[in-house]
Amino acid sequence: MDLTLTRDGLQAIDALLIATIDSEVELLNEASRHIISGGGKHLRPHVALLSYLAAGGEDLSEAVSMAAAIEMVHTATLVHDDINDHALLRRGRPSVHARWGRTFALLTGDYMFAKVYELMAPYGSEYNIIMARACSELVEGETLQAVAAKAGTIDRETYKRIVALKTASLFEGAARMGALLGGGDERTVEALAEYAYNLGIAFQMVDDILDVVGDPTALGKPVGADLAQGRGAFAPPSNGTTILSLQGGDDVGATAAAAVAVAEATDEADPIARMMAKLRTSGAIEAARLQALEMIDRARAALDDVPPSAARDELLSLTDDVLDRDH
Amino acid sequence: MDLTLTRDGLQAIDALLIATIDSEVELLNEASRHIISGGGKHLRPHVALLSYLAAGGEDLSEAVSMAAAIEMVHTATLVHDDINDHALLRRGRPSVHARWGRTFALLTGDYMFAKVYELMAPYGSEYNIIMARACSELVEGETLQAVAAKAGTIDRETYKRIVALKTASLFEGAARMGALLGGGDERTVEALAEYAYNLGIAFQMVDDILDVVGDPTALGKPVGADLAQGRGAFAPPSNGTTILSLQGGDDVGATAAAAVAVAEATDEADPIARMMAKLRTSGAIEAARLQALEMIDRARAALDDVPPSAARDELLSLTDDVLDRDH
């Protein structure tokens, strides 16, 4: 496999996404293209294309529409998430919500959701069931997160469930559909699905870490948003400790409650900024990175069941990208 | 065809809708079932089932999942519309928005949207393309309506376009899919699609009329909502007349501007109530009913190209139901 192949595939996906947005209502075109052309990482469609190739697929164009559908789902949910989170920035630009207002952001997300059907139409029933499952799990994860944030309490099991549903599920669906389209045998399909699931979990954990230690410019959005909304890996769980600092027992890492207490003694005025400052020096971030690394190790191990190929190598190198990313 | 067949079909659709809502997140089940079991008219799935039978289909169970998907789309958009409209009542019960709040209403609508894929998975590519088109047109109609309402101005062409997109498109899609599944020839499929499109336009016009003259108890929601939000058939268009009163020329019916002026001289304090009172006596309602009747006549005429059957008779009698409905 030539590496340029996936690059070509990703370009084809971008072109297809833009071409699929062809409303007679100009506002929907503008708002949809605003978010689509905002420079997303395209990690999910990348996983879809590589899984297709790693499973033995030889004509990448077979997988382009499905991979574009995966990216479309992801993008639609970003638009809706930004409404619920009152987020003003996304990918370094105003969110659809900030620029067009709530009503049009809701409708833009719905429009993009409808377009997912169109992109998935060429595929058979099996694929539409995988896609439907990934979509509904994604929404379930977001809902579970909102329920937990509202209750102001979360336990480690719930956090894991949220991450599995809201993030890992679409990664897994992307790999599974790619592998099936590529004609992989059952072992290869399951291995690629397992790889992507764990990659997705690690991706989300790194996301939560970047919310505390990331650079807002590189991220294209403010940090501290998850903390402020009582969610993510460092949300105060019901037992008063932060979730990701719990590896190895309750005495590892600082508790969020303790972080707040200590932070209150510092000269930082904003309580979120104080909590972030404390988390950065508490060992909680390192503990969280260790857990993300554990998921990355599982993802790498899953690739052992995939026949060697350049695509498999590229899937392997994606694990480094996810771990080392700054945005 | 036995009439009980469609009744059985509609019951099967309800059972399938409820069974499809099977989230591990209890809130999504509760909120989705709250709106699904609120006693909708099921007009769209009814059209789907009857079109299947009228086109020669013999096993109604083939069409149940598709018809349930049509109802699921419609219900999902109601949940999202109620967010944008700040509507507190729907089908005589609190809206999902009113009961669970905006965030969960948005997620509930998204969840139901995802479930549409699952219900459509058994069907082929052609059907998914029809469904995708109906869904995106529906959202386009809602968007066009919101754009017009925000601008505070609307012309007759735009109103017609809004109604065609937001309402008639899903009716047409339901009939087209039903007719194709039933094995209808091209002439029958197009006739049933034409029937449903016009029925949908008439349905929406009657909806707009009921917003002015309807009984809130029968409707299960307040009246005057469209007027208050500057939309619907009686929204003030750019030329100062109401849209549906324009049949036959600008001198037919009262203008909304004139209605407001006259109403201001009455003793009704609420400007919307005053405008409604004036519309009721201005002749605008009768003009609007005439236009709805014209669409119903087109729907009936389209049935001439459908082979005679009990299902065709039932489609014919649906046109009376739409015209005479009080909710």
Chai-1 contact restraints between the chains, C-beta under 6 A:
chainA,res_idxA,chainB,res_idxB,connection_type,confidence,min_distance_angstrom,max_distance_angstrom,comment,restraint_id
A,S23,B,E140,contact,1.0,0.0,6.0,A-B,restraint_1
A,V25,B,E140,contact,1.0,0.0,6.0,A-B,restraint_2
A,V25,B,T143,contact,1.0,0.0,6.0,A-B,restraint_3
A,V25,B,L144,contact,1.0,0.0,6.0,A-B,restraint_4
A,L28,B,T143,contact,1.0,0.0,6.0,A-B,restraint_5
A,H80,B,L106,contact,1.0,0.0,6.0,A-B,restraint_6
A,N84,B,T103,contact,1.0,0.0,6.0,A-B,restraint_7
A,T103,B,N84,contact,1.0,0.0,6.0,A-B,restraint_8
A,T103,B,A146,contact,1.0,0.0,6.0,A-B,restraint_9
A,L106,B,H80,contact,1.0,0.0,6.0,A-B,restraint_10
A,L107,B,V139,contact,1.0,0.0,6.0,A-B,restraint_11
A,L107,B,E142,contact,1.0,0.0,6.0,A-B,restraint_12
A,L107,B,T143,contact,1.0,0.0,6.0,A-B,restraint_13
A,D110,B,V139,contact,1.0,0.0,6.0,A-B,restraint_14
A,Y111,B,S136,contact,1.0,0.0,6.0,A-B,restraint_15
A,Y111,B,V139,contact,1.0,0.0,6.0,A-B,restraint_16
A,F113,B,F113,contact,1.0,0.0,6.0,A-B,restraint_17
A,A114,B,A132,contact,1.0,0.0,6.0,A-B,restraint_18
A,A114,B,C135,contact,1.0,0.0,6.0,A-B,restraint_19
A,A114,B,S136,contact,1.0,0.0,6.0,A-B,restraint_20
A,A114,B,V139,contact,1.0,0.0,6.0,A-B,restraint_21
A,Y117,B,N128,contact,1.0,0.0,6.0,A-B,restraint_22
A,Y117,B,M131,contact,1.0,0.0,6.0,A-B,restraint_23
A,Y117,B,A132,contact,1.0,0.0,6.0,A-B,restraint_24
A,E118,B,A132,contact,1.0,0.0,6.0,A-B,restraint_25
A,A121,B,S125,contact,1.0,0.0,6.0,A-B,restraint_26
A,A121,B,N128,contact,1.0,0.0,6.0,A-B,restraint_27
A,A121,B,I129,contact,1.0,0.0,6.0,A-B,restraint_28
A,P122,B,S125,contact,1.0,0.0,6.0,A-B,restraint_29
A,S125,B,A121,contact,1.0,0.0,6.0,A-B,restraint_30
A,S125,B,P122,contact,1.0,0.0,6.0,A-B,restraint_31
A,N128,B,Y117,contact,1.0,0.0,6.0,A-B,restraint_32
A,N128,B,A121,contact,1.0,0.0,6.0,A-B,restraint_33
A,I129,B,A121,contact,1.0,0.0,6.0,A-B,restraint_34
A,M131,B,Y117,contact,1.0,0.0,6.0,A-B,restraint_35
A,A132,B,A114,contact,1.0,0.0,6.0,A-B,restraint_36
A,A132,B,Y117,contact,1.0,0.0,6.0,A-B,restraint_37
A,A132,B,E118,contact,1.0,0.0,6.0,A-B,restraint_38
A,C135,B,A114,contact,1.0,0.0,6.0,A-B,restraint_39
A,S136,B,Y111,contact,1.0,0.0,6.0,A-B,restraint_40
A,S136,B,A114,contact,1.0,0.0,6.0,A-B,restraint_41
A,V139,B,L107,contact,1.0,0.0,6.0,A-B,restraint_42
A,V139,B,D110,contact,1.0,0.0,6.0,A-B,restraint_43
A,V139,B,Y111,contact,1.0,0.0,6.0,A-B,restraint_44
A,V139,B,A114,contact,1.0,0.0,6.0,A-B,restraint_45
A,E140,B,S23,contact,1.0,0.0,6.0,A-B,restraint_46
A,E140,B,V25,contact,1.0,0.0,6.0,A-B,restraint_47
A,E142,B,L107,contact,1.0,0.0,6.0,A-B,restraint_48
A,T143,B,V25,contact,1.0,0.0,6.0,A-B,restraint_49
A,T143,B,L28,contact,1.0,0.0,6.0,A-B,restraint_50
A,T143,B,L107,contact,1.0,0.0,6.0,A-B,restraint_51
A,L144,B,V25,contact,1.0,0.0,6.0,A-B,restraint_52
A,A146,B,T103,contact,1.0,0.0,6.0,A-B,restraint_53
